[in-house]
Amino acid sequence: MSQRIILDTGVLVAYFRKSDRFHQWAVTQWRQVDLPVFTCDAVISEACFLFRDLPHIQRAIVELIEGNVIKIAFNLQEESGNIRVLMGRYESVPMSFADACLVRMAEPIAKTRLNSICRENNSIDLSTKKLVKYRNAIGQDIMKVAIDRYIEVTPDVRGGKPRIAGRRITIADVAIAYLRLGQTLEEVAAEYDLTLAEVYAAMSFYYDNKVAIDESIQVSEAFADSLRPMYPSLLQEKIYDHA
């Protein structure tokens, strides 16, 4: 018996967006799976929104549905209560509406695979995981993709410290603003001109690597303290000059 493949937004977007880092993998997956694949309205809505400036891709997605390559196999009216419970149970992850729909689609089916961008083999056997720990089975994998997308480490920028991709803002900068200065995540995002997704990815990375990053902060602060006697402040210099 072949697996029933449930499709999430990330795979659909990666398939159509050639610049996506997972594009080749998504193309390979489409060639290997048994059709049709199954999804929900929320996934299609998310994908079409992400391609809102590319109407030809939006049409192509709808054509896949028309051709029964993709089947919408979810009744939100019937499952609304289960969706509410799922989103409430995993609010701390958090679980998005689309993810809740996908998980609910997989729950009643014994031989199901959620085709998602995650882990090394890029899929999760939901029948094995039994959806007992959504954070471990799905939530962390989604966050892993977010971290891969938003965090980078390059030796020649900021001393090789992990930072926001494409920016000089380190994870330590974000953590200090949030944990020491008491700023909200929204305020951190505004101050550094970041998206909330970048800030959440930064803090997730910080907590996963807390000991190493805290040690790095301490080393930087100790180095800065050692330099202060050698470089007096401008106010001190002015006082000295007029003494």
Rosetta blueprint (number, residue, H / E / L):
1 M L
2 S L
3 Q L
4 R E
5 I E
6 I E
7 L E
8 D L
9 T H
10 G H
11 V H
12 L H
13 V H
14 A H
15 Y H
16 F H
17 R L
18 K L
19 S L
20 D L
21 R L
22 F L
23 H H
24 Q H
25 W H
26 A H
27 V H
28 T H
29 Q H
30 W H
31 R H
32 Q H
33 V L
34 D L
35 L L
36 P L
37 V E
38 F E
39 T E
40 C L
41 D H
42 A H
43 V H
44 I H
45 S H
46 E H
47 A H
48 C H
49 F H
50 L H
51 F L
52 R L
53 D L
54 L L
55 P H
56 H H
57 I H
58 Q H
59 R H
60 A H
61 I H
62 V H
63 E H
64 L H
65 I H
66 E H
67 G L
68 N L
69 V L
70 I E
71 K E
72 I E
73 A L
74 F L
75 N L
76 L H
77 Q H
78 E H
79 E H
80 S H
81 G H
82 N H
83 I H
84 R H
85 V H
86 L H
87 M H
88 G H
89 R H
90 Y L
91 E L
92 S L
93 V L
94 P L
95 M L
96 S L
97 F H
98 A H
99 D H
100 A H
101 C H
102 L H
103 V H
104 R H
105 M H
106 A H
107 E L
108 P L
109 I L
110 A L
111 K L
112 T E
113 R E
114 L E
115 N E
116 S L
117 I L
118 C L
119 R L
120 E L
121 N L
122 N L
123 S E
124 I E
125 D E
126 L H
127 S H
128 T H
129 K H
130 K L
131 L L
132 V L
133 K L
134 Y H
135 R H
136 N H
137 A H
138 I H
139 G H
140 Q H
141 D H
142 I H
143 M H
144 K H
145 V H
146 A H
147 I H
148 D H
149 R H
150 Y H
151 I E
152 E E
153 V L
154 T L
155 P L
156 D L
157 V L
158 R H
159 G H
160 G H
161 K L
162 P L
163 R E
164 I E
165 A L
166 G L
167 R L
168 R L
169 I L
170 T E
171 I H
172 A H
173 D H
174 V H
175 A H
176 I H
177 A H
178 Y H
179 L H
180 R H
181 L L
182 G L
183 Q L
184 T L
185 L H
186 E H
187 E H
188 V H
189 A H
190 A H
191 E H
192 Y H
193 D L
194 L L
195 T L
196 L H
197 A H
198 E H
199 V H
200 Y H
201 A H
202 A H
203 M H
204 S H
205 F H
206 Y H
207 Y H
208 D H
209 N L
210 K H
211 V H
212 A H
213 I H
214 D H
215 E H
216 S H
217 I H
218 Q H
219 V H
220 S H
221 E H
222 A H
223 F H
224 A H
225 D H
226 S H
227 L H
228 R H
229 P H
230 M H
231 Y L
232 P L
233 S L
234 L H
235 L H
236 Q H
237 E H
238 K H
239 I H
240 Y H
241 D H
242 H L
243 A L
